[in-house]
Amino acid sequence: MISLLVLGTGGGVPIPGRAPTSNLVTVDGQKILVDLGPGALSRLVSSPHGPDSLDEIDTIIFTHLHPDHCNDIVHLLFAMRCPALESKMPLLMMGPPGLTNYMSKLKELYGDWLNPLHRQVVITEFSSDETFILENGGAVTPFIANHSENRFSKHNFGYCFSDKTGSKVVISGDGGPSKTLENVAKGCDLLLIECSTPDELAVDGHMTPARVAGLCNVTRPKKTVLNHFYPAAAELDLAKLVYDNYDGSVVMANDGDFFTVDQGK
């Protein structure tokens, strides 16, 4: 089974009630934080669908290294210096090439404040299409997203999560339309897709309702969940705008929404 807890549905501009991007994906029992935008940890510990303790978090995956997707990593590592957290499991941190350099720069600023008291931090940089096998038999596969972040890495990723039953959840990360996204999302059980702006404010490297509809008409996901809203988009009924050009299942996510996928039932 795969579950998705949406911790933040906002983008780089603050919106009341919408934290920047973060999600908790659980694949066959293994909890994986996907992105850590500012405020993600507060949402995580306040959700009934979150872990009982940060000790349960042992894997973090970043789509890219823009601040609205990763700034709470400082908060998390600093929190893990607290003696009340007792886990000694390694903390696996994964993401695009450049993640190691990014973390080194943070260590230059914060020093040993970013050293967990009991845990070793292990950094892994993905290559595109390199499948990572999870502890319980599921898998996560990165794919290159059509988005620009070149200060730390030339690649930005989305991710496809699969469990032992064959269920598939795709998280687009930030990115505009691409053949790669089409190929990965085709027939998936759940597609978490950014929808940053209205069509009239479209920019390169991001999705709009018309772009989402075009993608979904090609890929036909069983359920499409919209997230990563900038203020002008957050004021609209984006799901209705997608429905104007697509007849599948679409919802506009809110912080705290929880979804499950289980082909075994």
C-alpha positions as CSV (number, residue, x, y, z in Angstrom):
1,M,0.0,0.0,0.0
2,I,1.1,3.6,-0.6
3,S,-0.2,6.6,1.3
4,L,0.3,10.2,0.6
5,L,0.1,12.9,3.3
6,V,0.2,16.4,1.8
7,L,2.0,18.6,4.3
8,G,2.2,21.8,2.1
9,T,0.4,22.9,-1.0
10,G,1.9,26.4,-1.4
11,G,4.7,27.7,-3.5
12,G,7.5,30.3,-3.1
13,V,5.1,33.1,-2.1
14,P,3.4,32.7,1.3
15,I,-0.4,32.0,1.3
16,P,-2.5,31.9,4.5
17,G,-3.2,28.2,5.3
18,R,-0.9,26.8,2.8
19,A,2.7,25.9,3.7
20,P,5.3,25.5,1.0
21,T,5.8,22.1,-0.6
22,S,6.3,18.9,1.5
23,N,4.8,15.4,1.5
24,L,5.0,12.2,3.5
25,V,4.9,9.1,1.3
26,T,4.5,5.8,3.1
27,V,5.3,2.7,0.9
28,D,4.5,-0.6,2.6
29,G,5.1,0.9,6.0
30,Q,8.3,2.8,5.2
31,K,7.9,6.6,5.7
32,I,9.6,8.9,3.3
33,L,9.6,12.7,3.4
34,V,9.5,14.2,0.0
35,D,10.7,17.8,0.1
36,L,10.9,19.9,3.3
37,G,9.6,23.4,2.6
38,P,9.4,25.9,5.5
39,G,6.9,24.8,8.1
40,A,6.7,21.2,7.0
41,L,7.8,19.7,10.3
42,S,5.0,21.6,12.2
43,R,2.5,20.1,9.8
44,L,4.0,16.7,10.1
45,V,3.8,16.4,13.9
46,S,0.3,17.9,14.0
47,S,-1.2,15.4,11.5
48,P,-3.0,12.3,12.7
49,H,-1.5,10.6,9.7
50,G,2.0,11.5,10.6
51,P,4.6,9.7,12.6
52,D,4.4,9.5,16.4
53,S,8.0,10.8,16.6
54,L,10.7,12.2,14.3
55,D,12.6,9.0,15.3
56,E,10.3,7.2,12.7
57,I,11.7,9.4,9.8
58,D,14.8,7.7,8.3
59,T,14.5,8.7,4.6
60,I,14.2,12.2,3.0
61,I,14.1,12.8,-0.8
62,F,14.4,16.2,-2.5
63,T,13.0,17.0,-5.9
64,H,15.2,20.0,-6.2
65,L,17.0,22.6,-4.0
66,H,14.8,25.7,-4.3
67,P,14.2,27.1,-0.7
68,D,10.4,26.4,-0.8
69,H,11.2,22.7,-1.1
70,C,14.1,22.2,1.2
71,N,14.6,24.9,3.9
72,D,13.2,22.8,6.8
73,I,16.1,20.4,6.6
74,V,18.0,22.8,8.9
75,H,15.1,22.6,11.4
76,L,15.0,18.8,11.2
77,L,18.7,18.2,11.7
78,F,18.8,20.7,14.5
79,A,15.8,19.0,16.2
80,M,17.6,15.7,16.0
81,R,20.2,17.0,18.4
82,C,17.6,16.8,21.1
83,P,18.4,13.9,23.6
84,A,14.7,13.0,23.7
85,L,15.0,11.6,20.2
86,E,16.6,8.2,20.6
87,S,16.8,6.6,17.2
88,K,20.3,5.4,16.1
89,M,19.2,4.5,12.6
90,P,21.1,6.3,9.8
91,L,19.2,9.2,8.2
92,L,19.2,8.7,4.5
93,M,19.0,11.9,2.5
94,M,18.6,11.6,-1.3
95,G,18.2,14.0,-4.2
96,P,19.6,15.3,-7.4
97,P,23.3,15.7,-8.1
98,G,24.5,18.8,-6.1
99,L,22.8,17.7,-2.8
100,T,26.1,16.9,-1.2
101,N,27.5,20.4,-2.1
102,Y,24.3,22.0,-0.8
103,M,24.6,20.2,2.5
104,S,28.3,21.2,2.8
105,K,27.4,24.8,2.3
106,L,24.8,24.6,5.1
107,K,27.4,22.9,7.4
108,E,29.7,25.9,6.7
109,L,27.0,28.1,8.2
110,Y,25.7,26.0,11.0
111,G,28.6,23.7,11.9
112,D,27.8,20.9,14.4
113,W,24.3,22.3,14.9
114,L,23.4,20.1,11.9
115,N,24.9,16.9,13.4
116,P,22.1,14.7,14.9
117,L,23.0,13.5,18.4
118,H,22.6,9.8,17.7
119,R,22.3,9.4,13.9
120,Q,24.6,9.4,11.0
121,V,23.5,11.4,7.9
122,V,24.0,9.5,4.6
123,I,23.7,11.5,1.4
124,T,22.9,9.8,-1.9
125,E,22.7,11.6,-5.2
126,F,20.4,10.0,-7.7
127,S,21.0,9.6,-11.4
128,S,17.8,9.9,-13.5
129,D,16.0,6.5,-14.0
130,E,18.1,4.9,-11.2
131,T,15.6,2.9,-9.2
132,F,16.2,2.7,-5.4
133,I,14.8,-0.3,-3.7
134,L,13.1,0.4,-0.4
135,E,13.4,-1.8,2.7
136,N,10.0,-3.5,2.4
137,G,10.3,-4.3,-1.3
138,G,8.9,-1.1,-2.8
139,A,10.8,1.2,-5.1
140,V,11.4,4.9,-6.0
141,T,12.6,6.0,-9.4
142,P,13.6,9.6,-10.2
143,F,12.9,11.2,-13.5
144,I,14.1,14.6,-14.8
145,A,11.6,17.4,-14.5
146,N,11.2,20.4,-16.8
147,H,12.2,23.0,-14.3
148,S,15.2,25.3,-13.7
149,E,17.3,25.2,-10.6
150,N,21.0,25.5,-11.6
151,R,22.6,27.1,-8.5
152,F,23.3,23.7,-6.9
153,S,22.3,21.2,-9.6
154,K,21.5,21.1,-13.3
155,H,18.9,18.4,-12.7
156,N,15.5,18.7,-11.0
157,F,13.5,15.5,-10.3
158,G,10.1,14.1,-10.0
159,Y,9.6,10.6,-8.5
160,C,7.6,7.5,-9.1
161,F,6.9,5.4,-6.0
162,S,5.7,1.8,-6.4
163,D,4.8,-0.9,-3.8
164,K,4.9,-4.7,-3.8
165,T,1.3,-4.9,-5.3
166,G,2.2,-2.7,-8.3
167,S,0.5,0.4,-7.1
168,K,2.1,3.5,-8.5
169,V,2.2,7.1,-7.2
170,V,3.9,9.9,-9.2
171,I,5.0,13.1,-7.6
172,S,5.9,15.6,-10.4
173,G,8.0,18.0,-8.3
174,D,8.1,21.4,-10.0
175,G,8.1,21.3,-13.8
176,G,6.3,22.1,-17.0
177,P,5.1,19.6,-19.6
178,S,7.5,17.0,-20.9
179,K,7.5,13.7,-22.7
180,T,9.4,12.2,-19.7
181,L,6.6,13.2,-17.3
182,E,4.0,11.8,-19.8
183,N,5.8,8.4,-19.9
184,V,6.2,8.1,-16.2
185,A,2.7,9.2,-15.2
186,K,0.9,7.1,-17.8
187,G,-1.8,4.9,-16.1
188,C,-0.5,5.7,-12.6
189,D,-2.9,5.3,-9.6
190,L,-2.3,8.8,-8.2
191,L,-0.5,11.8,-9.8
192,L,0.5,14.6,-7.5
193,I,1.0,17.4,-10.0
194,E,1.9,21.1,-9.4
195,C,-0.5,23.7,-10.8
196,S,1.3,26.9,-9.9
197,T,-0.5,29.6,-11.9
198,P,-3.7,30.3,-13.9
199,D,-3.3,29.8,-17.7
200,E,-3.1,33.6,-18.3
201,L,0.0,33.8,-16.0
202,A,1.7,30.7,-17.5
203,V,5.5,30.6,-17.2
204,D,8.1,28.1,-18.4
205,G,8.8,25.3,-16.0
206,H,5.5,25.2,-14.3
207,M,2.0,23.8,-14.9
208,T,-1.4,25.5,-15.3
209,P,-4.9,24.0,-15.5
210,A,-4.8,23.7,-19.3
211,R,-1.3,22.1,-19.1
212,V,-2.5,19.6,-16.4
213,A,-5.5,18.7,-18.5
214,G,-3.4,18.1,-21.6
215,L,-1.1,15.9,-19.6
216,C,-3.9,13.9,-18.0
217,N,-5.7,13.4,-21.4
218,V,-2.5,11.6,-22.5
219,T,-1.6,9.8,-19.2
220,R,-5.1,9.0,-17.8
221,P,-4.1,8.7,-14.1
222,K,-6.8,7.1,-11.9
223,K,-6.7,10.2,-9.6
224,T,-5.0,13.6,-10.1
225,V,-4.2,15.8,-7.1
226,L,-3.2,19.4,-7.7
227,N,-0.7,21.2,-5.4
228,H,2.1,23.9,-5.3
229,F,-0.2,27.0,-5.7
230,Y,0.9,30.6,-6.0
231,P,-1.5,33.2,-4.8
232,A,-3.4,33.8,-8.0
233,A,-3.9,30.1,-8.5
234,A,-4.9,29.4,-4.9
235,E,-7.9,31.8,-5.3
236,L,-9.4,29.7,-8.1
237,D,-11.2,26.4,-8.4
238,L,-8.4,24.8,-10.2
239,A,-10.0,21.4,-10.3
240,K,-13.0,22.8,-12.2
241,L,-10.7,24.5,-14.7
242,V,-9.0,21.2,-15.3
243,Y,-12.4,19.5,-15.7
244,D,-13.2,22.0,-18.5
245,N,-10.8,20.0,-20.7
246,Y,-10.5,16.6,-18.9
247,D,-13.1,14.1,-17.7
248,G,-11.0,12.2,-15.1
249,S,-10.8,12.5,-11.3
250,V,-9.2,15.7,-10.1
251,V,-9.0,17.4,-6.7
252,M,-7.3,20.5,-5.5
253,A,-5.3,19.5,-2.4
254,N,-5.3,21.3,0.9
255,D,-2.6,21.0,3.6
256,G,-3.2,17.9,5.6
257,D,-5.0,15.9,2.9
258,F,-4.4,12.2,3.1
259,F,-4.7,9.7,0.2
260,T,-4.2,5.9,0.0
261,V,-3.6,3.6,-2.9
262,D,-3.9,-0.2,-2.5
263,Q,-4.4,-2.5,-5.4
264,G,-4.6,-5.5,-3.1
265,K,-8.1,-4.5,-1.9
